[in-house]
Amino acid sequence: MTAVDVGSMRFGVVVLPEHEWKVAEQRWRTADHLGFHHAWTYDHLMWRWFADRRWYGAIPTLTAAATVTDTIGLGLLVATPNFRHPAALAKDLVTVDDVADGRLICGLGAGAPGHDASLLGQPPLDPRTRADRFTAFVDLLDRLLVHGDVDESSDWYTTANATFHPRAGQGERLPFAVAAAGPKGMDLAARFGRHWVTSGPPNDFDPKPLREVMPVLKRQQATVDAACERVDRDPGSLRRLLLADAAVGGVTSSVAAYEDAAGELADAGFTDLVVHWPRPDQPYQGDEQVVVDFAEKHLVGVACA
């Protein structure tokens, strides 16, 4: 794999919102300078391994990142109904997207049990109910961003006399990246997403070599293809993004491993590979020089947002 045959494969990094801005700023600038197509940060109030450690908000982080980068796509990974309301989220999204000059990608997910689901006092939900809530969440967010005027009350959300400006009705809305491992979520990806996002087996944080996870990824690919066909969408129009380093490990262990993973994923129909910027300790411990070297070899001067 060389800089001239990266082709349609796109590469991204996750920058955890763990550092004060004078440190984090340089990481975002570097990702942009290296030519990554997109850089993401996690949208949590508290996060599993960082519950007792420094953790900053995703929306302010992306707003700040928009002011110090030029071409890289900026991604929220992922907003969920655990603590987000579609109307308030929509207003934040169009504001960040305006600052970013149209570079924002909004990742969306159903929301797993944990700190985000319990911190505000919500009752626990079973998987089926979370899926139903997610459907209502994505549908309302889409209508607010596309049409603007919403006045309704449902089982999940009340949006009273919303006349949503700016941006509603002014063309294509900002892109959604829908994280899904099951049929209902994949239906939402087919209906609303530019990207479908998977990390492999859901809620699996025991990293395995890509070859061991590939059968799961291929089954998921077939399911999302079927979802596209049900809504008369060309499956080839939906980008497929693998978030590595959770169930799939070892991608950034060396430049050669990174290249091999990218090639294997491209052959399997994936269009985007996102890794976590390596950290000095767990989680996502590794050598950041590998990420830098890969980008300098394949992306600098080639990638575009």
C-alpha positions in Angstrom: 0.0 0.0 0.0 1.6 3.3 -1.1 0.6 6.9 -0.9 -0.7 6.7 -4.5 -3.0 3.8 -4.0 -4.8 4.8 -0.8 -7.7 5.4 -3.2 -11.1 5.7 -1.6 -10.0 4.4 1.8 -10.2 7.1 4.4 -8.4 7.2 7.8 -9.2 8.8 11.1 -8.1 9.1 14.7 -9.9 9.4 18.0 -8.5 12.1 20.3 -9.7 11.4 23.8 -10.9 14.6 25.5 -8.6 14.1 28.5 -6.1 17.0 28.2 -6.4 20.7 28.9 -6.7 22.6 25.7 -3.1 23.9 25.6 -2.1 20.3 25.3 -5.0 19.0 23.2 -4.7 21.7 20.7 -1.4 20.4 19.4 -2.9 16.9 18.9 -5.7 18.2 16.7 -3.3 20.4 14.7 -1.1 17.4 14.2 -3.9 15.2 13.0 -4.9 17.9 10.5 -1.3 18.5 9.3 -0.7 14.7 8.9 -3.6 14.5 6.4 -6.0 12.4 8.3 -9.5 12.6 6.7 -11.3 12.8 10.0 -10.6 13.2 13.8 -13.1 12.3 16.4 -13.7 12.7 20.1 -16.0 10.8 22.5 -19.3 12.3 23.7 -19.7 11.2 27.3 -20.4 12.9 30.6 -18.2 10.3 32.2 -16.4 7.4 30.6 -15.7 3.9 31.9 -11.9 4.1 32.4 -11.8 7.8 33.1 -14.6 8.1 35.7 -12.1 9.4 38.2 -9.9 11.3 35.8 -9.9 14.5 33.8 -12.5 14.4 31.0 -13.7 17.4 28.9 -16.9 18.0 26.9 -17.1 17.0 23.3 -19.0 19.9 21.8 -16.7 22.6 23.2 -13.7 20.5 22.3 -14.8 20.2 18.6 -15.6 23.9 18.5 -12.1 24.7 19.7 -10.7 22.1 17.2 -12.6 23.7 14.4 -10.7 27.0 15.0 -7.2 25.5 14.8 -7.7 23.1 11.9 -8.2 23.6 8.2 -9.3 20.6 6.2 -9.8 17.6 8.5 -13.4 16.3 9.2 -14.4 16.7 12.8 -16.5 13.9 14.4 -18.6 13.4 17.4 -18.4 9.7 18.5 -21.2 9.2 19.4 -24.0 11.3 20.6 -26.7 9.2 22.3 -30.1 9.8 23.9 -28.6 8.8 27.3 -28.2 12.5 28.0 -28.9 14.4 24.7 -32.2 15.8 23.6 -32.5 16.1 19.8 -33.5 19.8 19.8 -30.6 21.0 22.0 -28.2 18.7 20.2 -29.3 20.0 16.8 -28.6 23.6 17.9 -25.1 22.6 19.1 -24.4 20.7 15.9 -25.2 23.5 13.5 -23.2 25.9 15.6 -20.1 23.7 15.6 -20.6 23.0 11.9 -20.7 26.7 11.2 -17.4 27.3 13.0 -15.9 24.3 11.2 -17.1 25.6 7.8 -19.1 22.4 7.1 -16.6 19.8 8.4 -18.6 18.3 11.2 -19.7 14.6 11.2 -22.2 13.7 13.8 -21.8 10.1 15.1 -25.0 8.7 16.7 -25.5 5.7 18.9 -28.3 4.1 21.0 -26.4 4.6 24.2 -25.2 1.7 26.4 -25.7 1.2 30.2 -23.2 3.0 32.3 -22.4 6.5 33.7 -24.1 8.4 31.0 -27.3 6.4 31.3 -27.6 6.7 35.1 -25.9 10.0 36.0 -29.1 12.1 35.4 -31.3 9.6 37.3 -32.9 7.8 34.3 -34.3 4.4 34.9 -32.4 1.5 33.3 -33.7 0.4 29.8 -33.6 -3.0 28.2 -32.0 -3.3 24.7 -35.3 -3.3 22.9 -36.4 -0.1 24.6 -33.1 1.5 23.9 -33.4 0.7 20.3 -36.9 2.2 20.2 -35.7 5.3 21.8 -32.8 5.5 19.4 -35.2 5.4 16.4 -37.2 8.3 17.8 -33.9 10.2 18.6 -32.5 9.9 15.1 -35.8 10.6 13.3 -36.4 13.8 15.3 -32.8 15.0 15.0 -33.0 14.6 11.2 -36.3 16.4 10.9 -35.0 19.3 13.0 -31.9 19.7 10.9 -33.7 19.2 7.6 -37.0 20.9 8.0 -36.7 23.0 11.2 -40.4 23.3 12.1 -41.4 20.6 14.6 -44.3 20.7 17.0 -45.1 17.3 18.5 -45.1 15.1 21.6 -44.2 11.4 21.5 -43.4 8.7 24.0 -39.8 9.9 24.1 -39.6 13.6 23.2 -41.6 16.8 23.4 -40.6 19.4 20.9 -43.0 22.3 21.2 -43.2 24.9 18.4 -39.7 24.5 17.3 -38.8 26.8 14.4 -35.2 25.7 14.0 -32.8 28.2 12.6 -30.1 28.6 11.4 -29.5 26.2 8.5 -32.7 24.2 8.4 -34.1 24.1 4.9 -30.8 25.4 3.4 -29.7 22.2 1.6 -28.2 18.9 2.7 -27.8 18.6 6.5 -24.5 17.7 8.1 -23.6 14.0 7.8 -24.6 11.3 10.3 -22.4 8.4 11.2 -24.7 5.8 12.8 -23.1 3.2 15.1 -25.0 -0.1 15.0 -24.4 -3.8 15.5 -28.1 -4.9 15.3 -30.8 -4.8 12.6 -32.7 -1.8 14.0 -29.6 0.4 14.2 -28.5 -0.7 10.8 -31.9 0.3 9.4 -31.3 3.8 10.8 -27.8 3.8 9.2 -29.3 2.9 5.9 -32.0 5.5 6.1 -30.0 8.4 7.6 -26.3 7.7 7.6 -23.4 8.7 5.4 -21.4 6.2 7.5 -22.2 3.0 9.3 -19.9 2.6 12.3 -18.9 -0.7 13.9 -16.2 -1.8 16.3 -16.9 -5.4 15.7 -18.7 -7.5 18.4 -20.6 -4.9 20.5 -19.3 -4.0 23.9 -16.2 -6.2 23.4 -13.1 -4.6 24.9 -10.9 -7.7 24.6 -8.8 -6.9 21.5 -8.2 -9.7 19.1 -6.4 -9.8 15.7 -8.4 -8.5 12.8 -8.5 -11.9 11.2 -10.4 -13.3 14.2 -13.0 -10.6 14.1 -13.4 -10.5 10.3 -16.1 -13.1 10.2 -18.3 -11.0 12.5 -17.5 -7.9 10.4 -18.6 -9.7 7.3 -21.8 -10.8 8.8 -22.5 -7.3 9.9 -21.7 -6.1 6.4 -24.3 -8.5 5.0 -26.9 -7.2 7.5 -26.3 -3.6 6.7 -26.4 -4.4 2.9 -29.8 -5.9 3.5 -30.9 -2.8 5.4 -30.0 -0.6 2.5 -31.9 -2.8 0.1 -35.0 -2.6 2.2 -35.0 1.2 1.8 -34.0 1.1 -1.9 -30.6 2.5 -1.2 -27.5 1.5 -3.1 -25.4 -0.3 -0.5 -22.3 1.1 -2.1 -23.4 4.6 -1.2 -23.1 3.9 2.6 -19.5 4.3 3.9 -18.4 1.6 6.3 -16.2 2.7 9.2 -14.3 0.4 11.5 -13.4 1.8 14.9 -10.3 -0.2 15.9 -8.7 -0.9 19.2 -11.7 -2.2 21.1 -12.6 -5.7 19.7 -10.0 -5.3 17.0 -6.5 -4.9 18.3 -2.9 -4.6 17.0 -3.7 -2.2 14.1 -1.2 0.4 15.2 1.4 -2.0 16.6 3.6 -1.2 13.6 3.3 0.6 10.2 3.2 -2.7 8.5 0.3 -3.9 10.7 -1.5 -0.7 10.0 -1.1 -1.2 6.3 -2.1 -4.8 6.4 -5.3 -3.9 8.3 -6.2 -1.2 5.9 -5.7 -3.5 3.0 -7.7 -6.3 4.5 -10.6 -4.0 5.4 -10.6 -2.4 2.0 -10.9 -5.9 0.4 -13.8 -6.6 2.7 -15.7 -3.5 1.6 -14.8 -1.1 4.4 -14.2 2.5 3.4 -12.9 4.1 6.6 -10.5 3.0 9.4 -10.3 4.9 12.6 -7.8 4.3 15.3 -7.2 5.8 18.7 -4.3 8.1 19.1 -1.9 5.9 21.0 -1.6 6.7 24.7 1.3 6.1 27.2 -0.9 3.8 29.3 -4.2 1.8 29.0 -6.6 2.2 27.4 -5.2 2.3 23.8 -1.6 2.1 25.0 0.9 2.3 22.1 3.5 4.2 20.2 2.2 7.4 18.6 5.1 7.4 16.3 3.5 4.5 14.4 0.5 6.7 13.6 2.7 9.6 12.6 4.9 7.4 10.4 1.9 5.8 8.7 0.4 9.2 7.9 3.6 10.7 6.7 4.0 7.7 4.3 0.4 7.5 3.0 -1.6 10.6 3.8 0.4 13.9 3.9 -0.4 15.7 0.6 -2.9 13.0 -0.4 -5.9 13.1 2.1 -8.6 15.7 2.0 -11.5 16.4 4.3 
